[in-house]
Each structure stands twice: as structure tokens, then as C-alpha cells.
């Protein structure tokens, strides 16, 4: 049986942000020399926590209907 998490881990969100930042700035192995990259992603200037799905629907209906 496989269980599904009820949130997106902060580490996954951080990874997505790092990947996009590196791509947009065209940074490679010297990314740590970029002042913003170093501060945000290596020195911990930003903190990314888990993302939880929230619905304001009082009937608890799934807000993502296909």
C-alpha cells in the first residue's frame, strides 16, 4: 500500500526554486559565488516550510474538480 502525503515538503519547494533561479541566471558550478543565491539558498536567508492544501469550502468538497 502506498500512502500519499497531505502536503508538499518545503525541501521540494526549495529545490524547485533553486532550479528555476539557476536556470534564469544561467548559473552553473559557480552558483555559490552569486550573492543572492548564496544568501537565499546556502546561508539560509529564506526559510521554506511545508505547503498544505487549504479549502475554504465549508462542505469539505474537493476544490480541484476535473
N, CA, C and O of each residue as an XYZ file, in Angstrom:
264
protein
N       0.838     -1.173      0.000
C       0.000      0.000      0.000
C       0.891      1.247      0.000
O       1.887      1.312      0.720
N       0.525      2.209     -0.799
C       1.283      3.453     -0.905
C       0.474      4.570     -0.263
O      -0.718      4.721     -0.530
N       1.128      5.342      0.577
C       0.443      6.477      1.186
C       0.830      7.756      0.468
O       1.921      7.861     -0.092
N      -0.050      8.704      0.487
C       0.172      9.997     -0.146
C       0.265     11.057      0.938
O      -0.562     11.105      1.848
N       1.273     11.899      0.831
C       1.414     12.978      1.796
C       0.296     13.994      1.584
O      -0.220     14.141      0.476
N      -0.068     14.684      2.640
C      -1.121     15.692      2.563
C      -0.520     17.093      2.468
O      -1.192     18.091      2.732
N       0.736     17.147      2.092
C       1.422     18.427      1.953
C       2.572     18.276      0.962
O       2.957     17.162      0.606
N       3.111     19.401      0.524
C       4.306     19.408     -0.314
C       5.466     19.783      0.599
O       5.447     20.855      1.205
N       6.472     18.926      0.710
C       7.589     19.220      1.609
C       8.315     20.515      1.218
O       8.507     20.799      0.036
N       8.708     21.282      2.218
C       9.428     22.526      1.978
C      10.704     22.301      1.189
O      11.091     23.147      0.382
N      11.366     21.168      1.412
C      12.594     20.863      0.672
C      12.330     20.708     -0.821
O      13.182     21.058     -1.637
N      11.158     20.187     -1.191
C      10.793     20.066     -2.601
C      10.559     21.442     -3.212
O      10.989     21.711     -4.333
N       9.883     22.304     -2.479
C       9.632     23.663     -2.953
C      10.963     24.398     -3.111
O      11.178     25.093     -4.104
N      11.848     24.245     -2.136
C      13.161     24.873     -2.199
C      13.928     24.386     -3.429
O      14.555     25.184     -4.126
N      13.881     23.099     -3.693
C      14.552     22.534     -4.870
C      14.040     23.120     -6.168
O      14.818     23.398     -7.081
N      12.731     23.310     -6.252
C      12.132     23.910     -7.449
C      12.605     25.351     -7.610
O      12.937     25.778     -8.716
N      12.635     26.096     -6.513
C      13.095     27.489     -6.570
C      14.565     27.578     -6.966
O      14.942     28.434     -7.767
N      15.394     26.702     -6.411
C      16.818     26.680     -6.761
C      16.984     26.395     -8.253
O      17.739     27.079     -8.944
N      16.281     25.393     -8.733
C      16.394     25.018    -10.148
C      16.001     26.181    -11.062
O      16.689     26.460    -12.045
N      14.903     26.854    -10.740
C      14.456     27.986    -11.556
C      15.440     29.148    -11.488
O      15.717     29.791    -12.500
N      15.967     29.416    -10.296
C      16.931     30.505    -10.132
C      18.185     30.229    -10.962
O      18.666     31.108    -11.676
N      18.711     29.008    -10.866
C      19.900     28.641    -11.629
C      19.659     28.755    -13.130
O      20.519     29.222    -13.876
N      18.484     28.325    -13.558
C      18.136     28.381    -14.982
C      18.009     29.828    -15.454
O      18.557     30.194    -16.494
N      17.292     30.645    -14.696
C      17.065     32.034    -15.106
C      18.343     32.868    -15.101
O      18.505     33.764    -15.930
N      19.244     32.578    -14.174
C      20.509     33.317    -14.069
C      21.631     32.650    -14.864
O      22.742     33.175    -14.943
N      21.332     31.485    -15.453
C      22.307     30.709    -16.215
C      23.561     30.428    -15.380
O      24.685     30.585    -15.856
N      23.351     30.016    -14.142
C      24.455     29.713    -13.233
C      24.785     28.228    -13.319
O      23.891     27.392    -13.451
N      26.039     27.916    -13.247
C      26.486     26.517    -13.298
C      27.189     26.172    -11.995
O      26.637     26.397    -10.918
N      28.394     25.631    -12.074
C      29.096     25.170    -10.877
C      29.582     26.297     -9.977
O      29.967     26.038     -8.837
N      29.577     27.530    -10.448
C      29.999     28.671     -9.632
C      28.803     29.419     -9.028
O      28.923     30.588     -8.660
N      27.673     28.755     -8.929
C      26.460     29.398     -8.411
C      26.674     29.960     -7.009
O      26.089     30.983     -6.652
N      27.499     29.305     -6.228
C      27.746     29.758     -4.850
C      28.406     31.139     -4.797
O      28.408     31.783     -3.747
N      28.963     31.594     -5.916
C      29.592     32.915     -5.959
C      28.566     34.033     -6.173
O      28.866     35.206     -5.950
N      27.366     33.668     -6.603
C      26.282     34.637     -6.779
C      25.770     35.023     -5.389
O      25.346     34.167     -4.613
N      25.817     36.311     -5.091
C      25.489     36.787     -3.735
C      24.076     36.425     -3.309
O      23.870     35.968     -2.185
N      23.104     36.622     -4.183
C      21.718     36.275     -3.842
C      21.555     34.768     -3.662
O      20.941     34.324     -2.691
N      22.094     33.985     -4.580
C      21.986     32.529     -4.475
C      22.578     32.041     -3.159
O      21.968     31.245     -2.446
N      23.765     32.528     -2.851
C      24.431     32.109     -1.623
C      23.584     32.458     -0.394
O      23.361     31.619      0.478
N      23.120     33.702     -0.341
C      22.339     34.132      0.822
C      21.033     33.381      0.966
O      20.702     32.880      2.041
N      20.303     33.308     -0.120
C      18.970     32.696     -0.055
C      19.018     31.197      0.160
O      18.328     30.672      1.034
N      19.824     30.505     -0.625
C      19.753     29.043     -0.656
C      20.836     28.329      0.150
O      20.645     27.176      0.533
N      21.943     28.969      0.410
C      23.018     28.298      1.141
C      23.163     28.812      2.571
O      23.403     28.031      3.491
N      23.018     30.116      2.757
C      23.190     30.694      4.098
C      21.888     30.679      4.895
O      21.893     30.953      6.096
N      20.777     30.363      4.236
C      19.506     30.257      4.944
C      18.795     31.571      5.202
O      18.061     31.701      6.181
N      19.013     32.560      4.316
C      18.319     33.845      4.479
C      16.807     33.715      4.287
O      16.044     34.530      4.804
N      16.376     32.702      3.551
C      14.943     32.442      3.411
C      14.645     31.060      3.987
O      15.482     30.158      3.954
N      13.458     30.923      4.504
C      13.020     29.644      5.063
C      11.759     29.224      4.308
O      10.798     29.986      4.207
N      11.781     28.029      3.792
C      10.640     27.483      3.062
C      10.064     26.355      3.912
O      10.754     25.385      4.227
N       8.804     26.493      4.276
C       8.169     25.445      5.069
C       7.254     24.608      4.173
O       7.087     24.903      2.989
N       6.679     23.586      4.742
C       5.772     22.718      4.001
C       4.558     23.502      3.524
O       4.126     24.452      4.177
N       4.012     23.096      2.377
C       2.814     23.724      1.830
C       1.642     22.764      2.003
O       1.681     21.629      1.528
N       0.621     23.220      2.674
C      -0.563     22.410      2.922
C      -1.718     22.926      2.068
O      -1.901     24.133      1.914
N      -2.484     22.006      1.522
C      -3.655     22.371      0.724
C      -4.755     22.823      1.668
O      -5.044     22.172      2.672
N      -5.353     23.935      1.332
C      -6.404     24.507      2.163
C      -7.628     24.777      1.309
O      -7.513     25.282      0.192
N      -8.775     24.448      1.819
C     -10.032     24.730      1.135
C     -10.940     25.492      2.076
O     -11.127     25.098      3.227
N     -11.501     26.576      1.589
C     -12.444     27.336      2.404
C     -13.875     26.842      2.199
O     -14.817     27.434      2.726
N     -14.040     25.769      1.440
C     -15.350     25.178      1.190
C     -15.866     24.553      2.487
O     -15.265     23.609      2.999
N     -16.951     25.060      3.008
C     -17.486     24.577      4.288
C     -18.009     23.149      4.225
O     -18.155     22.488      5.253
N     -18.292     22.676      3.011
C     -18.807     21.311      2.863
C     -17.686     20.299      2.649
O     -17.948     19.118      2.417
N     -16.441     20.756      2.726
C     -15.267     19.903      2.517
C     -15.266     19.221      1.149
O     -14.716     18.131      0.992
N     -15.875     19.861      0.175
C     -15.829     19.335     -1.180
C     -14.439     19.579     -1.759
O     -13.767     20.554     -1.422
N     -14.032     18.685     -2.623
C     -12.724     18.835     -3.251
C     -12.747     20.093     -4.129
O     -13.589     20.223     -5.018
N     -11.828     21.003     -3.874
C     -11.817     22.242     -4.640
C     -11.161     22.064     -6.008
O     -11.214     22.975     -6.835
N     -10.543     20.904     -6.264
C      -9.898     20.633     -7.546
C     -10.702     19.578     -8.269
O     -10.405     18.389     -8.156
N     -11.694     19.980     -8.992
C     -12.554     19.024     -9.710
C     -12.122     18.944    -11.162
O     -11.805     19.949    -11.800
N     -12.120     17.726    -11.660
C     -11.729     17.501    -13.054
C     -12.962     17.134    -13.845
O     -12.875     16.898    -15.050
